[in-house]
Amino acid sequence: MCLPKKEKEKLQDWYFTFGVGHGNRMFYVKINGSYSGTRERMVELFRHNWAFQYSEKEFGNSIKEWNYKLHPICNIRDECKVGY
């Protein structure tokens, strides 16, 4: 992903998916924070068992298009709701 540095440092919602062939392939995770901060949080939660990171603009209509569901961990862990 080639984003300007200013965009990466901005606190915003970031979306993560798991990729084909992964047990969580139909789920997404939404985390608010900086680009690198949210990537670190994903590694804490899932190690390196995830595939892609998207800005809200990039993720767009993917939830409907791919029938993604919010990962259950986001319903029980504040890490998915409050970024840094």
LOMAR-773851 format. One record per residue (C-alpha): chain; z, x, y; residue number from 1. Coordinates in Angstrom, 2 decimals. Layout:
BEGIN
+-------+---------+---------+---------+--------+
! gulum !       z !       x !       y ! lumkol !
+-------+---------+---------+---------+--------+
!     A !       Z !       X !       Y !    NUM !
...
+-------+---------+---------+---------+--------+
END
This chain:
BEGIN
+-------+---------+---------+---------+--------+
! gulum !       z !       x !       y ! lumkol !
+-------+---------+---------+---------+--------+
!     A !    0.00 !    0.00 !    0.00 !      1 !
!     A !   -1.03 !    1.45 !    3.32 !      2 !
!     A !    1.23 !   -0.03 !    5.97 !      3 !
!     A !    2.00 !    1.45 !    9.37 !      4 !
!     A !    5.39 !    3.17 !    9.55 !      5 !
!     A !    6.63 !    0.58 !   12.06 !      6 !
!     A !    5.83 !   -2.22 !    9.59 !      7 !
!     A !    7.64 !   -0.44 !    6.74 !      8 !
!     A !   10.82 !    0.02 !    8.80 !      9 !
!     A !   10.91 !   -3.61 !    9.97 !     10 !
!     A !   13.44 !   -5.84 !    8.20 !     11 !
!     A !   11.44 !   -8.59 !    6.54 !     12 !
!     A !   10.97 !  -10.42 !    3.26 !     13 !
!     A !    9.33 !   -8.35 !    0.53 !     14 !
!     A !    8.04 !   -9.77 !   -2.75 !     15 !
!     A !    7.97 !   -7.99 !   -6.09 !     16 !
!     A !    6.16 !   -8.84 !   -9.31 !     17 !
!     A !    6.32 !   -7.43 !  -12.81 !     18 !
!     A !    2.75 !   -7.25 !  -14.06 !     19 !
!     A !    0.93 !   -8.40 !  -17.18 !     20 !
!     A !    2.57 !   -7.58 !  -20.50 !     21 !
!     A !    6.08 !   -7.53 !  -19.05 !     22 !
!     A !    8.71 !  -10.04 !  -20.14 !     23 !
!     A !    9.21 !  -11.10 !  -16.51 !     24 !
!     A !    5.49 !  -11.40 !  -15.75 !     25 !
!     A !    5.72 !  -14.99 !  -14.43 !     26 !
!     A !    8.57 !  -14.24 !  -12.05 !     27 !
!     A !    8.80 !  -12.79 !   -8.58 !     28 !
!     A !   11.74 !  -11.35 !   -6.67 !     29 !
!     A !   12.17 !  -11.81 !   -2.92 !     30 !
!     A !   14.36 !   -9.32 !   -1.04 !     31 !
!     A !   14.90 !   -9.02 !    2.69 !     32 !
!     A !   15.10 !   -5.52 !    4.15 !     33 !
!     A !   12.99 !   -2.48 !    4.91 !     34 !
!     A !   10.07 !   -1.42 !    2.72 !     35 !
!     A !   11.95 !    1.50 !    1.16 !     36 !
!     A !   15.34 !   -0.25 !    1.09 !     37 !
!     A !   13.99 !   -3.15 !   -0.92 !     38 !
!     A !   12.20 !   -0.78 !   -3.33 !     39 !
!     A !   15.53 !    0.98 !   -3.91 !     40 !
!     A !   17.18 !   -2.39 !   -4.59 !     41 !
!     A !   14.50 !   -3.24 !   -7.16 !     42 !
!     A !   15.12 !    0.07 !   -8.94 !     43 !
!     A !   18.85 !   -0.74 !   -8.99 !     44 !
!     A !   18.18 !   -4.18 !  -10.45 !     45 !
!     A !   15.26 !   -3.48 !  -12.80 !     46 !
!     A !   14.94 !    0.32 !  -12.96 !     47 !
!     A !   11.21 !    1.01 !  -12.93 !     48 !
!     A !   10.35 !   -2.13 !  -14.91 !     49 !
!     A !    8.43 !   -3.85 !  -12.13 !     50 !
!     A !    4.87 !   -3.46 !  -10.88 !     51 !
!     A !    4.01 !   -4.40 !   -7.30 !     52 !
!     A !    5.55 !   -4.85 !   -3.85 !     53 !
!     A !    4.01 !   -7.17 !   -1.25 !     54 !
!     A !    4.73 !   -8.15 !    2.32 !     55 !
!     A !    4.98 !  -11.88 !    2.99 !     56 !
!     A !    1.46 !  -11.84 !    4.41 !     57 !
!     A !    0.06 !  -10.04 !    1.35 !     58 !
!     A !    1.93 !  -12.27 !   -1.11 !     59 !
!     A !    0.62 !  -15.33 !    0.71 !     60 !
!     A !   -0.19 !  -18.18 !   -1.64 !     61 !
!     A !    0.54 !  -16.22 !   -4.85 !     62 !
!     A !    3.44 !  -18.46 !   -5.93 !     63 !
!     A !    1.13 !  -21.46 !   -6.24 !     64 !
!     A !   -1.93 !  -19.50 !   -7.29 !     65 !
!     A !   -0.21 !  -17.69 !  -10.18 !     66 !
!     A !    2.52 !  -20.28 !  -10.82 !     67 !
!     A !    5.25 !  -17.68 !  -10.18 !     68 !
!     A !    8.90 !  -18.68 !  -10.41 !     69 !
!     A !   11.76 !  -17.07 !   -8.51 !     70 !
!     A !   13.52 !  -14.68 !  -10.90 !     71 !
!     A !   16.90 !  -16.10 !  -12.06 !     72 !
!     A !   18.70 !  -12.95 !  -10.87 !     73 !
!     A !   17.98 !  -14.08 !   -7.31 !     74 !
!     A !   20.02 !  -17.21 !   -7.85 !     75 !
!     A !   23.16 !  -15.30 !   -8.83 !     76 !
!     A !   22.97 !  -12.01 !   -6.92 !     77 !
!     A !   23.24 !  -11.63 !   -3.16 !     78 !
!     A !   21.12 !   -8.46 !   -3.40 !     79 !
!     A !   18.03 !  -10.63 !   -3.51 !     80 !
!     A !   19.03 !  -12.53 !   -0.38 !     81 !
!     A !   20.46 !   -9.95 !    2.00 !     82 !
!     A !   18.56 !   -6.78 !    2.68 !     83 !
!     A !   19.35 !   -3.53 !    4.40 !     84 !
+-------+---------+---------+---------+--------+
END
